[in-house]
C-alpha cells in the first residue's frame, strides 16, 4: 500500500510539472502573439502618418 501511495505521489508531482510547463509555454505564445499585434498596429500607424 505504501508503494502505491508513493507512486501516486510521484505521478501527481510529474503531472503538475507538465501542467506548469504547458502554462509557461502558453504564456510565451500569448506574449509573442501580443507583440505581433502591437507591431502590426505600430506599422499601420506609421503608414497612415506618411
C-alpha positions in Angstrom: 0.0 0.0 0.0 2.8 2.4 0.9 4.5 1.8 -2.5 1.2 2.6 -4.3 0.9 5.9 -2.4 4.5 6.8 -3.3 3.9 6.0 -7.0 0.7 8.1 -6.9 2.6 11.0 -5.3 5.3 10.8 -7.9 2.8 10.7 -10.8 0.9 13.6 -9.4 4.2 15.6 -9.0 5.2 14.8 -12.6 1.7 15.8 -13.7 1.9 19.2 -12.0 5.4 19.8 -13.6 3.9 19.0 -17.0 1.0 21.4 -16.4 3.4 24.1 -15.2 5.4 23.8 -18.4 2.3 23.9 -20.5 1.1 27.0 -18.8 4.6 28.7 -19.3 4.5 27.7 -23.0 1.0 29.2 -23.3 2.2 32.4 -21.6 5.1 32.7 -24.0 2.9 32.1 -27.0 0.4 34.7 -25.8 3.2 37.2 -25.3 4.5 36.5 -28.8 1.1 37.0 -30.3 0.5 40.2 -28.4 3.8 41.6 -29.6 3.0 40.6 -33.1 -0.3 42.5 -32.9 1.4 45.6 -31.3 3.9 45.6 -34.2 1.0 45.4 -36.8 -0.7 48.4 -35.1 2.5 50.3 -35.0 3.2 49.7 -38.7 -0.3 50.7 -39.6 0.0 54.0 -37.6 3.3 54.7 -39.3 1.8 54.0 -42.7 -1.1 56.3 -42.0 1.1 59.2 -40.9 3.1 59.1 -44.2 
